[in-house]
Amino acid sequence: MNSHFIARSDGSFFGMDVSCRCALGVGGVIGADLKREGDGASPIGIWQTRRLFYRPDRTQPPETRLPKVPLRAHDGWCDAPDDPLYNRPVTLPYPASAEKLWRPDHVYNLIIELGYNDAPPVPGHGSAIFLHLAREAYQPTEGCIALAEPDLRNVLRFLTPDSVIEIAV
């Protein structure tokens, strides 16, 4: 059975045997057709889970059936709409704008890549939409979904490459 989780704009996250709190984008939720790079909004829709990135210096890979990728200090994610590798992983330093995945805080210790704007990417329609760890007070994200670490680890137990995460009003 493919797992399906829902993140709602009211900060609830649920599916399978999980019900918890989440943080979404500082710009609220927005229709995927209206999503733009840098707007801070989480795109409404159903997004397939792709793979798990994790910080091997801070955590062991959690239980999941997603492909697991250990992060390295020079890993980044291109957020430059005019670059051919837009919304793709890149090696830093990179000549175009790219987000650093190896962060000093904890929020990217576990990252689930979501299949938003990746088949193929539409320039400027948003990049790096992930499910990752929440800050302590669940501050809004830049468009991602964020969960507390125990909740994210619990969700990971259910995830496969056929699982989906839905962002809804």
C-alpha positions in Angstrom: 0.0 0.0 0.0 1.3 3.4 -1.0 1.4 5.9 1.9 -0.3 9.3 1.5 0.2 12.0 4.0 -1.5 15.4 4.1 0.0 18.7 5.3 -2.8 21.3 5.9 -2.5 25.1 6.0 -3.7 25.0 9.7 -0.4 23.2 10.7 -1.8 19.7 10.9 0.0 16.8 9.3 -1.6 13.3 9.1 -1.7 10.0 7.3 -1.3 6.3 8.0 -1.0 6.1 11.8 0.5 9.6 12.1 -1.1 12.8 13.3 1.2 15.7 14.3 2.0 19.4 13.9 3.8 20.8 10.9 5.2 24.1 9.6 4.6 25.3 6.1 5.7 28.3 4.1 5.9 31.8 5.4 3.9 32.8 2.3 1.1 30.4 3.2 -0.1 27.8 0.7 -0.7 28.7 -3.0 -1.8 26.9 -6.1 1.1 25.2 -7.8 0.4 27.1 -11.0 0.9 30.4 -9.1 4.0 29.3 -7.1 7.1 31.4 -7.9 10.8 31.2 -6.8 11.4 33.0 -3.6 7.7 33.6 -2.7 8.0 31.5 0.5 4.7 29.7 -0.3 4.1 26.0 -0.1 2.6 24.6 -3.4 -0.8 23.0 -3.1 -0.8 19.6 -4.7 0.2 15.9 -4.3 3.9 15.4 -4.5 5.7 12.1 -4.8 8.6 11.3 -2.4 11.9 10.9 -4.2 14.7 10.2 -1.8 16.1 10.9 1.7 19.2 13.1 2.2 20.7 12.9 5.7 23.7 14.3 7.6 25.9 11.3 8.4 28.0 13.3 10.8 24.9 14.0 12.9 22.6 11.1 12.5 22.3 7.5 11.4 20.1 6.9 8.3 16.6 6.3 9.6 14.4 3.4 8.8 12.8 4.0 5.4 12.3 2.4 2.0 13.3 5.6 0.2 16.7 5.8 -1.4 19.2 7.2 1.1 21.8 9.8 0.2 24.4 10.9 2.7 24.9 14.7 2.5 28.4 16.1 2.0 29.7 19.5 3.0 29.7 20.7 -0.6 26.1 19.7 -1.5 23.7 22.4 -2.7 20.4 22.8 -4.6 20.2 25.2 -7.6 17.6 27.9 -7.2 18.6 30.0 -10.2 15.7 29.9 -12.6 17.8 30.6 -15.7 20.3 27.8 -14.9 20.2 24.4 -16.7 20.4 22.7 -13.3 17.5 24.7 -11.8 15.8 22.7 -9.0 18.5 20.0 -9.1 21.3 19.1 -6.7 24.6 20.7 -7.4 28.1 20.7 -6.0 29.2 23.9 -4.2 30.7 26.3 -5.0 28.4 26.6 -8.0 28.4 29.5 -10.5 24.7 30.2 -10.2 22.6 30.7 -7.1 22.3 27.6 -5.0 21.0 26.8 -1.5 23.6 25.1 0.8 22.2 21.8 2.1 25.0 21.3 4.7 23.7 23.8 7.2 24.9 24.9 10.7 21.4 24.5 12.1 19.6 21.1 12.3 16.7 21.6 9.9 18.4 19.8 7.0 19.8 16.9 9.1 17.0 14.9 7.4 15.5 16.0 4.0 12.9 14.2 1.9 13.0 15.5 -1.6 9.5 16.0 -3.0 8.6 15.7 -6.7 7.5 19.3 -7.1 8.5 21.1 -10.3 11.0 18.4 -11.3 9.6 16.7 -14.4 11.1 18.8 -16.0 11.5 21.9 -13.9 9.7 25.0 -15.1 12.1 28.0 -14.6 10.9 30.3 -11.9 8.1 28.1 -10.5 9.9 27.2 -7.3 12.7 24.9 -6.2 13.9 22.8 -3.2 10.4 21.9 -1.9 11.3 19.4 0.8 9.9 17.7 3.9 12.5 18.5 6.6 13.0 19.1 10.3 11.1 21.9 12.0 12.7 24.6 14.1 11.9 24.4 17.8 8.9 26.8 17.7 7.7 25.6 14.2 8.6 28.8 12.5 7.4 29.0 8.9 9.6 27.6 6.2 10.6 29.1 2.8 7.9 26.8 1.2 8.8 23.4 2.5 6.9 21.2 5.1 8.7 20.8 8.4 8.0 18.3 11.2 9.6 17.6 14.6 12.3 15.0 14.4 10.4 12.2 16.2 7.4 12.8 13.9 9.6 12.9 10.7 11.3 9.7 11.7 7.9 8.0 12.2 6.7 9.2 8.8 9.9 7.9 7.2 9.1 4.4 8.3 6.1 4.5 5.9 7.7 6.2 2.9 8.6 4.4 -0.3 9.3 5.9 -3.8 5.6 5.5 -4.5 4.5 7.5 -1.4 3.0 11.0 -1.7 2.8 14.1 0.4 -0.2 16.4 -0.2 -0.1 20.1 0.6 -3.7 21.3 1.1 -5.7 24.2 2.3 
